[in-house]
Amino acid sequence: MAYEFYEILEVTREVSAEELKRAYRKKAMEVHPDRHGGDKEKETLFKEVNEAYATLSDPQKRAHYDRFGSNDTGDRFGDSQGGFHTNMDFSDIFESFFGGGQGGGTRRKAGGIEGEDIEIRVKLDFAEALSGLKKNISYSRKIVCSECIGTGAKKGTEPKECSQCRGAGQVRRRTQTIFWVMEQTGICDVCHGTGKIITDKCTTCHGERRETFKTEKEIDIPAGIDDGMTIKVRGEGNDGIGSKSGDLYISFSIPDSIDGLTREDMNLFYTIEIDPTEAVLGTKKTLKIPVIGERTLEIKSGMQYGEVLKFKGDGVKHISKDQKGDLFITVNIKIPTHPSKKERELYHEIATEKKIEVADGGILSKIF
């Protein structure tokens, strides 16, 4: 089936390289057989996910696949003879992202550690989200150990080369079945990918090579940020050793209303009540709306219950464009429940003039 690889990774044909990588990482983690007790079905799915990524992450292979809807470049699982062959090392791909499942998901290269991303959630109030602001945030991140400078060894000592992988951090494993022979490169289970063995550990980081540090950072939060949106701050995740640091992802929790003012995307909604006399005769009213401030409403004679007044450009600013939403004010008419004697008399006069039959006496008092 054409574009089957896109379906396997649950992405569209227009997916960017970065989005493709994220989709692959998520999918590979979901179906990795080690997480499912060696489930054969998951193993097959895992192979399909890797083949899809290997094809779509290579510009030339992706172009060929987009054009012909198939992959005949030697990377397919099944060829026309029904055999199995591949020149792709699944463990290499998976371990480059997840560290082979060791070290709590730390992505490792031989002798180094690639910094992990950090995700935090920040609460903002309604007004802050509308106006934008600079805000100090604090979070914990891993930084290169100040004592051993990332070696993991006690000061004055040096790590030794791993005897199993000879400092490579990886070992090759050969699997043979009646159908094929597969060679896989995996992280060394002795040194866990570092290529070094620490015999005398650093007293500060205890051989972990990094220490946890609480940091504070001022971030610019743009006007119009909405609940669930995320800001990415490059390089502010956990430190890498011999590789790049991770990124910081800040997602926001924001209420969608305050004191009757409600937000929907870029628009704001508010409801007021007016007296029947104001609806009949018309008037001008100055309101103080939460967060927005004062607005003058022109109530035209004959205003009906539920009519909506629009204030163009008084809504929420677009987070990245010079564009604002609108403010919509719904006008409801409040019927008096306990009119005065004078009001009742006036309503009777109106009813008489319009020849409207109304309840009188005790019944009238119960109605009003």
VOBA-1610 file (N, C-alpha, C; in pm, whole numbers, padded with zeros to 5 digits, always signed):
BEGIN
Met+00084-00119+00000Met+00000+00000+00000Met+00088+00125+00000Ala+00055+00222-00088Ala+00137+00342-00096Ala+00131+00420+00035Tyr+00246+00473+00076Tyr+00261+00554+00196Tyr+00227+00478+00323Glu+00245+00348+00320Glu+00225+00266+00438Glu+00319+00307+00550Phe+00441+00346+00515Phe+00539+00385+00617Phe+00489+00505+00697Tyr+00423+00600+00631Tyr+00369+00716+00702Tyr+00261+00672+00801Glu+00181+00573+00761Glu+00076+00523+00849Glu+00134+00450+00969Ile+00241+00375+00946Ile+00305+00302+01055Ile+00352+00398+01164Leu+00410+00511+01124Leu+00461+00609+01219Leu+00356+00713+01259Glu+00236+00700+01198Glu+00124+00790+01230Glu+00159+00935+01207Val+00213+00962+01088Val+00248+01098+01047Val+00192+01123+00908Thr+00192+01250+00866Thr+00148+01285+00732Thr+00267+01289+00637Arg+00239+01298+00509Arg+00347+01305+00409Arg+00430+01432+00423Glu+00373+01537+00485Glu+00444+01665+00498Glu+00528+01672+00625Val+00544+01562+00698Val+00613+01564+00825Val+00757+01610+00810Ser+00802+01695+00903Ser+00940+01743+00900Ser+01032+01637+00962Ala+01163+01656+00943Ala+01260+01561+00996Ala+01252+01552+01148Glu+01233+01667+01213Glu+01227+01668+01360Glu+01099+01601+01409Glu+00987+01630+01342Glu+00860+01567+01379Glu+00865+01417+01355Leu+00932+01378+01245Leu+00945+01236+01214Leu+01024+01165+01323Lys+01130+01229+01370Lys+01212+01168+01474Lys+01132+01151+01603Arg+01054+01253+01640Arg+00974+01243+01761Arg+00869+01132+01749Ala+00806+01124+01631Ala+00705+01020+01610Ala+00768+00882+01618Tyr+00887+00866+01561Tyr+00956+00738+01565Tyr+00991+00699+01709Arg+01045+00794+01783Arg+01085+00765+01920Arg+00966+00719+02003Lys+00852+00787+01985Lys+00732+00752+02060Lys+00683+00612+02021Lys+00678+00587+01890Lys+00625+00459+01843Lys+00719+00344+01879Ala+00850+00366+01863Ala+00946+00260+01895Ala+00941+00223+02042Met+00923+00322+02129Met+00913+00293+02271Met+00787+00214+02302Glu+00677+00246+02231Glu+00550+00177+02256Glu+00557+00028+02222Val+00627-00005+02111Val+00622-00144+02062Val+00751-00221+02084His+00849-00161+02155His+00975-00232+02173His+00951-00365+02246Pro+00997-00477+02189Pro+00967-00609+02247Pro+01018-00628+02389Asp+01126-00559+02426Asp+01177-00572+02563Asp+01078-00521+02666Arg+00989-00432+02623Arg+00889-00376+02714Arg+00763-00463+02719His+00761-00568+02636His+00644-00654+02629His+00680-00801+02643Gly+00786-00827+02718Gly+00823-00964+02747Gly+00856-01048+02625Gly+00916-00986+02522Gly+00953-01059+02402Gly+00837-01097+02314Asp+00724-01026+02326Asp+00606-01054+02245Asp+00642-01052+02096Lys+00610-01162+02025Lys+00648-01176+01885Lys+00576-01073+01797Glu+00452-01045+01830Glu+00378-00945+01752Glu+00443-00808+01767Lys+00483-00775+01889Lys+00549-00645+01912Lys+00684-00642+01841Glu+00753-00756+01837Glu+00882-00762+01768Glu+00864-00731+01620Thr+00758-00786+01559Thr+00730-00757+01419Thr+00697-00610+01398Leu+00614-00556+01487Leu+00579-00414+01478Leu+00701-00325+01493Phe+00790-00365+01585Phe+00911-00288+01609Phe+00999-00285+01484Lys+01009-00399+01416Lys+01087-00404+01291Lys+01024-00315+01184Glu+00892-00316+01176Glu+00824-00233+01078Glu+00846-00085+01107Val+00839-00048+01235Val+00863+00091+01274Val+01004+00134+01237Asn+01102+00048+01261Asn+01240+00082+01228Asn+01262+00092+01078Glu+01200+00002+01001Glu+01216+00009+00856Glu+01153+00138+00803Ala+01036+00173+00857Ala+00969+00295+00814Ala+01056+00417+00841Tyr+01114+00421+00962Tyr+01197+00537+00996Tyr+01326+00540+00913Ala+01387+00423+00893Ala+01510+00417+00815Ala+01488+00468+00673Thr+01371+00443+00619Thr+01340+00489+00483Thr+01307+00637+00480Leu+01217+00679+00568Leu+01170+00818+00563Leu+01271+00919+00618Ser+01365+00873+00699Ser+01465+00966+00753Ser+01579+00989+00655Asp+01588+00908+00550Asp+01689+00924+00446Asp+01626+00998+00329Pro+01671+01120+00297Pro+01607+01201+00192Pro+01592+01128+00059Gln+01696+01055+00016Gln+01690+00986-00112Gln+01590+00871-00108Lys+01594+00793+00000Lys+01501+00682+00012Lys+01357+00732+00024Arg+01341+00844+00096Arg+01207+00899+00112Arg+01152+00948-00021Ala+01237+01014-00101Ala+01194+01061-00232Ala+01153+00944-00322His+01233+00837-00318His+01201+00716-00396His+01068+00657-00349Tyr+01050+00650-00220Tyr+00927+00593-00164Tyr+00806+00678-00199Asp+00821+00812-00190Asp+00711+00902-00223Asp+00671+00889-00370Arg+00770+00861-00453Arg+00743+00855-00597Arg+00682+00721-00638Phe+00736+00612-00582Phe+00694+00480-00627Phe+00606+00406-00526Gly+00598+00456-00403Gly+00513+00391-00304Gly+00568+00260-00254Ser+00697+00237-00275Ser+00760+00114-00227Ser+00907+00141-00203Asn+00972+00045-00135Asn+01114+00059-00104Asn+01187-00063-00158Asp+01259-00043-00268Asp+01330-00155-00330Asp+01480-00131-00327Thr+01527-00064-00222Thr+01669-00027-00218Thr+01750-00120-00130Gly+01696-00237-00099Gly+01772-00333-00019Gly+01743-00326+00128Asp+01643-00242+00167Asp+01612-00228+00309Asp+01479-00290+00346Arg+01418-00365+00254Arg+01287-00422+00283Arg+01299-00550+00363Phe+01195-00576+00439Phe+01196-00699+00518Phe+01170-00820+00429Gly+01079-00809+00336Gly+01048-00922+00248Gly+01079-00889+00106Asp+01158-00969+00034Asp+01184-00942-00106Asp+01095-01031-00190Ser+01111-01024-00323Ser+01024-01097-00414Ser+01038-01247-00398Gln+01148-01295-00338Gln+01168-01438-00319Gln+01117-01486-00184Gly+01062-01395-00107Gly+01008-01433+00023Gly+01113-01446+00129Gly+01238-01410+00101Gly+01344-01418+00201Gly+01347-01294+00287Phe+01445-01287+00372Phe+01457-01174+00464Phe+01598-01119+00453His+01608-00990+00434His+01741-00929+00433His+01730-00783+00474Thr+01833-00734+00532Thr+01835-00593+00572Thr+01978-00548+00594Asn+02002-00421+00566Asn+02134-00364+00599Asn+02119-00260+00709Met+02007-00265+00780Met+01981-00168+00886Met+01994-00235+01021Asp+02063-00169+01111Asp+02083-00221+01246Asp+01982-00158+01339Phe+01879-00235+01377Phe+01772-00181+01459Phe+01821-00135+01595Ser+01911-00207+01654Ser+01957-00170+01788Ser+02031-00038+01785Asp+02104-00012+01675Asp+02174+00115+01664Asp+02076+00231+01666Ile+01969+00216+01588Ile+01872+00324+01579Ile+01804+00345+01714Phe+01760+00236+01774Phe+01688+00248+01901Phe+01777+00302+02010Glu+01898+00253+02018Glu+01988+00294+02126Glu+02034+00438+02110Ser+02038+00486+01985Ser+02078+00624+01966Ser+01978+00719+02027Phe+01853+00670+02043Phe+01751+00754+02105Phe+01732+00723+02252Phe+01733+00595+02289Phe+01691+00556+02423Phe+01800+00493+02508Gly+01920+00480+02458Gly+02026+00423+02538Gly+02006+00276+02564Gly+01937+00206+02473Gly+01919+00062+02486Gly+01841+00023+02608Gly+01764+00117+02664Gly+01681+00086+02781Gly+01758+00089+02909Gln+01884+00129+02907Gln+01963+00133+03029Gln+01974+00277+03077Gly+02001+00290+03205Gly+02024+00424+03262Gly+01899+00509+03264Gly+01780+00447+03272Gly+01656+00524+03285Gly+01624+00604+03162Gly+01663+00559+03045Gly+01628+00628+02922Gly+01733+00727+02878Thr+01846+00733+02944Thr+01953+00823+02903Thr+02007+00780+02769Arg+02018+00873+02676Arg+02071+00841+02545Arg+02222+00854+02549Arg+02292+00747+02515Arg+02437+00747+02530Arg+02508+00727+02397Lys+02622+00787+02387Lys+02717+00756+02283Lys+02840+00702+02353Ala+02927+00635+02276Ala+03045+00577+02339Ala+03123+00685+02413Gly+03140+00667+02543Gly+03216+00761+02624Gly+03142+00887+02661Gly+03018+00902+02617Gly+02948+01026+02645Gly+02802+01003+02680Ile+02735+01110+02718Ile+02593+01106+02750Ile+02527+01222+02677Glu+02425+01192+02602Glu+02350+01299+02537Glu+02245+01350+02635Gly+02243+01481+02654Gly+02152+01539+02753Gly+02006+01515+02723Glu+01930+01480+02828Glu+01787+01456+02811Glu+01710+01587+02812Asp+01594+01584+02748Asp+01502+01697+02755Asp+01433+01698+02891Ile+01391+01815+02933Ile+01317+01831+03059Ile+01183+01895+03027Glu+01077+01846+03088Glu+00945+01904+03072Glu+00895+01952+03208Ile+00850+02077+03212Ile+00790+02131+03335Ile+00658+02199+03301Arg+00575+02217+03401Arg+00446+02283+03381Arg+00440+02407+03468Val+00397+02518+03410Val+00392+02646+03480Val+00248+02697+03478Lys+00201+02744+03594Lys+00067+02799+03604Lys+00071+02950+03582Leu-00023+02999+03501Leu-00041+03143+03480Leu-00185+03178+03513Asp-00208+03303+03555Asp-00346+03344+03572Asp-00399+03400+03440Phe-00526+03427+03436Phe-00594+03468+03313Phe-00531+03596+03256Ala-00508+03695+03341Ala-00455+03823+03296Ala-00312+03810+03242Glu-00230+03729+03308Glu-00092+03709+03263Glu-00089+03650+03122Ala-00177+03556+03096Ala-00180+03492+02964Ala-00220+03591+02856Leu-00311+03682+02888Leu-00356+03778+02789Leu-00250+03885+02759Ser-00180+03930+02862Ser-00086+04041+02844Ser+00055+03997+02811Gly+00092+03872+02852Gly+00232+03829+02836Gly+00318+03890+02945Leu+00431+03830+02973Leu+00517+03881+03079Leu+00652+03809+03080Lys+00744+03863+03158Lys+00868+03795+03190Lys+00848+03726+03324Lys+00885+03599+03331Lys+00858+03525+03454Lys+00978+03441+03492Asn+01011+03441+03621Asn+01118+03357+03671Asn+01063+03218+03703Ile+01129+03117+03650Ile+01089+02980+03679Ile+01207+02908+03743Ser+01180+02807+03822Ser+01285+02726+03882Ser+01257+02579+03855Tyr+01362+02504+03830Tyr+01348+02362+03804Tyr+01483+02295+03829Ser+01483+02164+03837Ser+01606+02088+03861Ser+01658+02029+03731Arg+01788+02038+03710Arg+01850+01981+03590Arg+01983+01917+03627Lys+02029+01827+03545Lys+02157+01763+03568Lys+02266+01839+03495Ile+02372+01873+03569Ile+02485+01944+03510Ile+02612+01860+03530Val+02712+01888+03447Val+02838+01815+03459Val+02894+01834+03599Cys+02934+01725+03661Cys+02982+01728+03798Cys+03100+01824+03811Ser+03091+01915+03907Ser+03196+02015+03926Ser+03321+01957+03991Glu+03307+01839+04053Glu+03421+01778+04122Glu+03508+01697+04025Cys+03443+01609+03949Cys+03521+01521+03860Cys+03520+01567+03716Ile+03450+01677+03687Ile+03439+01733+03552Ile+03388+01628+03454Gly+03296+01546+03501Gly+03228+01454+03412Gly+03294+01319+03391Thr+03403+01291+03462Thr+03466+01160+03444Thr+03399+01053+03530Gly+03338+01093+03640Gly+03278+00999+03732Gly+03376+00939+03830Ala+03504+00968+03811Ala+03608+00910+03896Ala+03649+01007+04006Lys+03696+00951+04117Lys+03742+01032+04229Lys+03858+01118+04185Lys+03865+01238+04241Lys+03969+01332+04204Lys+04106+01268+04224Gly+04190+01280+04120Gly+04324+01222+04126Gly+04331+01083+04065Thr+04214+01027+04027Thr+04212+00895+03963Thr+04152+00908+03823Glu+04168+00803+03744Glu+04114+00802+03608Glu+04035+00674+03586Pro+03927+00681+03509Pro+03854+00558+03474Pro+03942+00468+03387Lys+03918+00337+03395Lys+03994+00242+03314Lys+03912+00201+03192Glu+03985+00161+03089Glu+03918+00116+02967Glu+03843-00014+02994Cys+03721-00024+02943Cys+03640-00144+02959Cys+03705-00259+02883Ser+03725-00371+02951Ser+03791-00486+02888Ser+03700-00559+02789Gln+03568-00545+02806Gln+03476-00618+02718Gln+03461-00550+02582Cys+03441-00418+02581Cys+03421-00348+02453Cys+03546-00275+02409Arg+03653-00281+02490Arg+03781-00216+02461Arg+03764-00065+02435Gly+03678-00006+02516Gly+03662+00139+02510Gly+03563+00189+02407Ala+03505+00098+02328Ala+03413+00141+02222Ala+03275+00177+02278Gly+03238+00119+02390Gly+03106+00144+02446Gly+02997+00058+02384Gln+03033-00017+02278Gln+02937-00101+02209Gln+02997-00237+02179Val+02912-00336+02169Val+02956-00470+02130Val+02863-00522+02022Arg+02917-00606+01935Arg+02836-00664+01828Arg+02789-00802+01871Arg+02663-00828+01841Arg+02605-00957+01874Arg+02552-01020+01746Arg+02575-01150+01733Arg+02537-01222+01612Arg+02426-01322+01647Thr+02316-01313+01573Thr+02204-01405+01593Thr+02182-01484+01465Gln+02174-01617+01478Gln+02157-01702+01362Gln+02031-01788+01378Thr+01948-01787+01274Thr+01830-01872+01271Thr+01835-01954+01143Ile+01735-02035+01119Ile+01734-02116+00997Ile+01706-02032+00874Phe+01658-01906+00897Phe+01624-01821+00783Phe+01729-01714+00755Trp+01793-01663+00856Trp+01886-01552+00833Trp+01988-01542+00946Val+02087-01458+00919Val+02187-01424+01019Val+02182-01273+01037Met+02168-01232+01160Met+02160-01088+01187Met+02269-01048+01285Glu+02336-00939+01251Glu+02434-00882+01343Glu+02379-00751+01396Gln+02385-00736+01527Gln+02336-00615+01591Gln+02444-00553+01678Thr+02445-00422+01678Thr+02538-00351+01765Thr+02459-00298+01883Gly+02502-00336+02004Gly+02432-00292+02124Gly+02527-00230+02225Ile+02469-00162+02321Ile+02550-00099+02425Ile+02613-00206+02512Cys+02736-00185+02545Cys+02810-00280+02630Cys+02743-00287+02767Asp+02713-00410+02811Asp+02642-00423+02938Asp+02734-00418+03060Val+02862-00402+03035Val+02958-00390+03146Val+02981-00243+03180Cys+03009-00162+03078Cys+03036-00019+03103Cys+02916+00068+03072His+02808+00005+03022His+02685+00077+02989His+02707+00189+02888Gly+02794+00162+02793Gly+02812+00255+02682Gly+02918+00361+02700Thr+02979+00368+02816Thr+03078+00473+02840Thr+03216+00434+02787Gly+03242+00306+02773Gly+03375+00260+02732Gly+03475+00260+02845Lys+03430+00301+02964Lys+03520+00311+03080Lys+03461+00240+03201Ile+03548+00193+03287Ile+03508+00133+03414Ile+03565+00219+03526Ile+03476+00262+03617Ile+03520+00347+03728Ile+03538+00260+03851Thr+03660+00251+03897Thr+03688+00168+04015Thr+03681+00249+04145Asp+03710+00378+04136Asp+03706+00466+04253Asp+03617+00585+04220Lys+03491+00582+04264Lys+03393+00678+04219Lys+03407+00815+04286Cys+03367+00916+04213Cys+03366+01054+04263Cys+03274+01064+04384Thr+03318+01134+04486Thr+03240+01146+04610Thr+03122+01242+04596Thr+03123+01323+04491Thr+03014+01420+04472Thr+02900+01360+04389Cys+02933+01304+04273Cys+02829+01250+04185Cys+02815+01099+04197His+02903+01037+04275His+02900+00892+04298His+02910+00812+04168Gly+02992+00864+04077Gly+03016+00794+03951Gly+02915+00822+03842Glu+02814+00906+03873Glu+02709+00935+03773Glu+02753+01038+03670Arg+02863+01108+03698Arg+02924+01205+03606Arg+02850+01338+03600Arg+02731+01342+03651Arg+02654+01466+03659Arg+02591+01477+03797Glu+02563+01599+03836Glu+02495+01623+03963Glu+02370+01706+03938Thr+02272+01689+04026Thr+02145+01761+04010Thr+02157+01900+04070Phe+02111+01997+03994Phe+02128+02137+04031Phe+01996+02210+04010Lys+01952+02285+04111Lys+01831+02365+04097Lys+01866+02499+04035Thr+01801+02530+03925Thr+01835+02651+03852Thr+01713+02741+03837Glu+01738+02870+03824Glu+01632+02967+03799Glu+01659+03035+03666Lys+01553+03061+03592Lys+01569+03123+03462Lys+01453+03215+03434Glu+01482+03329+03376Glu+01377+03422+03336Glu+01338+03392+03191Ile+01209+03374+03169Ile+01163+03344+03033Ile+01062+03450+02988Asp+01059+03472+02858Asp+00962+03563+02800Asp+00839+03483+02759Ile+00725+03517+02816Ile+00601+03450+02782Ile+00519+03544+02694Pro+00494+03507+02571Pro+00425+03598+02479Pro+00278+03617+02515Ala+00226+03735+02483Ala+00083+03760+02503Ala+00004+03664+02416Gly-00105+03613+02471Gly-00190+03522+02395Gly-00162+03376+02419Ile-00065+03344+02504Ile-00036+03203+02535Ile-00163+03138+02589Asp-00188+03015+02549Asp-00313+02948+02588Asp-00283+02821+02666Asp-00383+02772+02735Asp-00369+02651+02816Asp-00323+02534+02729Gly-00219+02463+02776Gly-00167+02347+02704Gly-00057+02379+02605Met-00035+02506+02573Met+00073+02542+02481Met+00208+02518+02548Thr+00311+02500+02464Thr+00445+02469+02514Thr+00549+02559+02449Ile+00642+02608+02530Ile+00756+02686+02481Ile+00881+02600+02495Lys+00964+02600+02391Lys+01089+02524+02393Lys+01206+02619+02413Val+01291+02588+02511Val+01412+02666+02536Val+01531+02575+02506Arg+01602+02602+02400Arg+01710+02514+02355Arg+01827+02511+02455Gly+01878+02391+02477Gly+01999+02376+02556Gly+01983+02393+02705Glu+01859+02408+02752Glu+01838+02429+02896Glu+01787+02304+02966Gly+01798+02189+02899Gly+01765+02063+02963Gly+01886+02010+03038Asn+01896+01879+03054Asn+02011+01821+03123Asn+02137+01832+03038Asp+02250+01855+03104Asp+02378+01864+03035Asp+02413+01733+02967Gly+02472+01744+02850Gly+02530+01627+02786Gly+02678+01622+02818Ile+02736+01502+02808Ile+02880+01486+02826Ile+02934+01431+02695Gly+03015+01512+02628Gly+03064+01473+02497Gly+02956+01483+02391Ser+02846+01548+02422Ser+02735+01562+02329Ser+02653+01683+02371Lys+02551+01714+02291Lys+02472+01834+02319Lys+02383+01816+02441Ser+02346+01929+02499Ser+02253+01927+02612Ser+02110+01914+02560Gly+02021+01869+02647Gly+01881+01858+02610Gly+01814+01994+02612Asp+01686+01994+02577Asp+01609+02118+02574Asp+01508+02121+02689Leu+01462+02240+02720Leu+01362+02258+02823Leu+01228+02287+02755Tyr+01127+02208+02790Tyr+00993+02228+02737Tyr+00902+02276+02851Ile+00846+02395+02833Ile+00760+02454+02936Ile+00617+02456+02884Ser+00530+02378+02947Ser+00389+02380+02910Ser+00312+02459+03015Phe+00201+02519+02972Phe+00132+02614+03058Phe-00009+02567+03095Ser-00043+02594+03221Ser-00177+02565+03273Ser-00244+02699+03301Ile-00353+02728+03229Ile-00416+02860+03236Ile-00568+02843+03245Pro-00635+02910+03339Pro-00782+02902+03344Pro-00843+02971+03223Asp-00963+02925+03182Asp-01025+02983+03062Asp-01129+03090+03093Ser-01143+03126+03223Ser-01240+03231+03256Ser-01201+03298+03387Ile-01252+03419+03403Ile-01232+03493+03528Ile-01350+03589+03546Asp-01420+03577+03658Asp-01530+03668+03693Asp-01628+03689+03577Gly-01664+03582+03509Gly-01763+03591+03402Gly-01707+03617+03264Leu-01580+03653+03255Leu-01515+03674+03124Leu-01453+03541+03081Thr-01491+03493+02964Thr-01448+03362+02917Thr-01370+03374+02787Arg-01268+03288+02776Arg-01185+03289+02657Arg-01209+03164+02573Glu-01219+03181+02443Glu-01221+03071+02347Glu-01126+03107+02234Asp-01009+03044+02233Asp-00904+03076+02137Asp-00867+03224+02149Met-00893+03303+02044Met-00854+03444+02046Met-00970+03537+02083Asn-01089+03482+02103Asn-01205+03565+02133Asn-01241+03560+02282Leu-01303+03670+02328Leu-01348+03680+02466Leu-01500+03698+02468Phe-01564+03642+02573Phe-01709+03647+02583Phe-01751+03692+02723Tyr-01852+03779+02724Tyr-01900+03834+02852Tyr-02052+03852+02841Thr-02122+03841+02953Thr-02267+03855+02954Thr-02309+03959+03058Ile-02403+04048+03018Ile-02455+04148+03112Ile-02608+04139+03114Glu-02668+04200+03215Glu-02813+04208+03225Glu-02853+04355+03228Ile-02960+04387+03155Ile-03011+04524+03155Ile-03158+04522+03197Asp-03209+04638+03236Asp-03348+04652+03278Asp-03437+04655+03154Pro-03561+04604+03164Pro-03652+04611+03050Pro-03670+04752+02995Thr-03669+04853+03085Thr-03683+04991+03042Thr-03567+05032+02951Glu-03445+04987+02987Glu-03329+05018+02903Glu-03341+04952+02767Ala-03394+04831+02764Ala-03410+04760+02637Ala-03513+04829+02549Val-03619+04881+02611Val-03726+04946+02533Val-03684+05083+02484Leu-03627+05163+02571Leu-03597+05302+02539Leu-03455+05324+02485Gly-03366+05230+02513Gly-03227+05247+02470Gly-03148+05331+02570Thr-03018+05310+02574Thr-02933+05385+02667Thr-02786+05361+02634Lys-02700+05427+02704Lys-02556+05400+02697Lys-02509+05358+02836Lys-02432+05251+02843Lys-02385+05201+02972Lys-02233+05186+02967Thr-02169+05228+03075Thr-02025+05208+03088Thr-02001+05093+03184Leu-01934+04990+03134Leu-01908+04870+03214Leu-01761+04858+03246Lys-01733+04798+03359Lys-01595+04764+03393Lys-01583+04612+03381Ile-01517+04568+03274Ile-01505+04425+03245Ile-01374+04374+03303Pro-01375+04258+03369Pro-01251+04203+03427Pro-01139+04198+03324Val-01020+04236+03365Val-00897+04232+03282Val-00902+04334+03169Ile-01014+04343+03098Ile-01025+04430+02980Ile-01032+04577+03020Gly-01107+04607+03128Gly-01125+04746+03168Gly-01260+04800+03126Glu-01274+04932+03119Glu-01402+04996+03090Glu-01436+04990+02941Arg-01562+04962+02913Arg-01615+04967+02777Arg-01754+05030+02783Thr-01784+05113+02683Thr-01915+05179+02676Thr-02003+05104+02576Leu-02122+05063+02623Leu-02215+04990+02540Leu-02329+05081+02496Glu-02363+05074+02369Glu-02477+05148+02318Glu-02595+05051+02305Ile-02692+05065+02395Ile-02811+04981+02393Ile-02916+05053+02310Lys-02943+05000+02193Lys-03040+05064+02105Lys-03183+05031+02150Ser-03274+05125+02121Ser-03414+05103+02155Ser-03465+04977+02085Gly-03531+04891+02164Gly-03582+04767+02107Gly-03484+04651+02117Met-03380+04665+02196Met-03282+04557+02214Met-03353+04430+02261Gln-03322+04318+02197Gln-03386+04192+02230Gln-03298+04108+02322Tyr-03366+04021+02396Tyr-03294+03930+02487Tyr-03196+03843+02407Gly-03071+03834+02454Gly-02972+03747+02391Gly-02895+03810+02277Glu-02923+03936+02244Glu-02846+04000+02137Glu-02700+04015+02179Val-02612+04014+02078Val-02468+04016+02104Val-02406+04141+02043Leu-02328+04211+02124Leu-02252+04328+02077Leu-02106+04287+02056Lys-02051+04326+01943Lys-01915+04286+01907Lys-01820+04406+01918Phe-01708+04385+01988Phe-01604+04486+01999Phe-01481+04432+01926Lys-01464+04475+01804Lys-01358+04421+01719Lys-01220+04458+01773Gly-01132+04358+01778Gly-00994+04382+01821Gly-00975+04391+01971Asp-01081+04366+02048Asp-01069+04372+02194Asp-01048+04234+02256Gly-01017+04135+02172Gly-00995+04000+02222Gly-00849+03974+02254Val-00807+03851+02232Val-00673+03805+02269Val-00578+03819+02150Lys-00456+03864+02177Lys-00356+03876+02071Lys-00311+03737+02025His-00291+03724+01894His-00234+03600+01841His-00093+03585+01895Ile-00054+03464+01928Ile+00074+03443+01996Ile+00194+03480+01909Ser+00179+03477+01777Ser+00294+03507+01692Ser+00265+03605+01578Lys+00140+03648+01565Lys+00105+03740+01458Lys+00053+03871+01516Asp+00057+03976+01433Asp+00003+04105+01474Asp-00147+04104+01445Gln-00218+04030+01526Gln-00360+04007+01503Gln-00427+03980+01637Lys-00550+04034+01653Lys-00622+04013+01778Lys-00763+03963+01750Gly-00816+03891+01846Gly-00954+03844+01837Gly-01050+03954+01879Asp-01175+03916+01900Asp-01278+04015+01932Asp-01341+03986+02069Leu-01408+04087+02121Leu-01484+04074+02245Leu-01632+04073+02211Phe-01703+03972+02260Phe-01847+03960+02234Phe-01921+03971+02367Ile-02014+04068+02374Ile-02092+04088+02496Ile-02238+04053+02467Thr-02287+03952+02538Thr-02426+03910+02524Thr-02513+03989+02622Val-02624+04045+02571Val-02713+04128+02652Val-02839+04050+02687Asn-02859+04026+02817Asn-02981+03964+02867Asn-03068+04068+02936Ile-03199+04047+02934Ile-03291+04143+02995Ile-03342+04084+03126Lys-03321+04157+03232Lys-03357+04109+03366Lys-03499+04152+03400Ile-03588+04055+03415Ile-03727+04084+03452Ile-03735+04101+03603Pro-03791+04209+03651Pro-03797+04231+03797Pro-03886+04128+03865Thr-03839+04075+03975Thr-03916+03976+04050Thr-03998+04039+04162His-03957+04157+04209His-04029+04227+04316His-04044+04375+04280Pro-04129+04405+04180Pro-04145+04546+04141Pro-04214+04626+04251Ser-04187+04754+04254Ser-04250+04843+04352Ser-04397+04867+04313Lys-04470+04929+04405Lys-04611+04960+04378Lys-04623+05050+04257Lys-04534+05148+04248Lys-04537+05242+04135Lys-04509+05169+04004Glu-04412+05076+04006Glu-04380+05001+03885Glu-04500+04917+03840Arg-04568+04854+03937Arg-04685+04773+03902Arg-04794+04859+03837Glu-04813+04978+03893Glu-04913+05068+03836Glu-04878+05105+03692Leu-04751+05133+03667Leu-04708+05170+03532Leu-04723+05053+03435Tyr-04692+04932+03484Tyr-04709+04815+03397Tyr-04857+04792+03366His-04945+04822+03464His-05089+04811+03440His-05134+04911+03335Glu-05080+05031+03340Glu-05115+05133+03242Glu-05075+05089+03102Ile-04955+05029+03093Ile-04908+04981+02963Ile-04999+04869+02914Ala-05037+04779+03005Ala-05124+04668+02967Ala-05260+04717+02920Thr-05312+04819+02991Thr-05442+04876+02952Thr-05433+04939+02814Glu-05327+05016+02791Glu-05310+05082+02661Glu-05297+04982+02548Lys-05231+04869+02573Lys-05212+04767+02470Lys-05324+04663+02469Lys-05421+04683+02561Lys-05533+04591+02571Lys-05485+04448+02597Ile-05392+04436+02692Ile-05338+04305+02731Ile-05403+04265+02863Glu-05461+04146+02868Glu-05519+04097+02992Glu-05409+04045+03083Val-05410+04093+03207Val-05308+04051+03303Val-05373+04007+03432Ala-05300+03931+03513Ala-05349+03891+03644Ala-05357+04013+03733Asp-05447+04010+03834Asp-05465+04127+03918Asp-05470+04084+04064Gly-05461+04178+04152Gly-05472+04151+04295Gly-05366+04056+04344Gly-05415+03953+04421Gly-05322+03857+04480Gly-05243+03780+04375Ile-05311+03749+04261Ile-05242+03675+04154Ile-05126+03758+04100Leu-05153+03889+04080Leu-05048+03976+04030Leu-04929+03982+04123Ser-04958+03987+04254Ser-04848+03995+04350Ser-04766+03866+04351Lys-04834+03753+04328Lys-04759+03627+04323Lys-04670+03621+04201Ile-04723+03673+04087Ile-04643+03670+03963Ile-04520+03757+03977Phe-04538+03875+04037Phe-04426+03966+04049Phe-04356+03952+04182
//
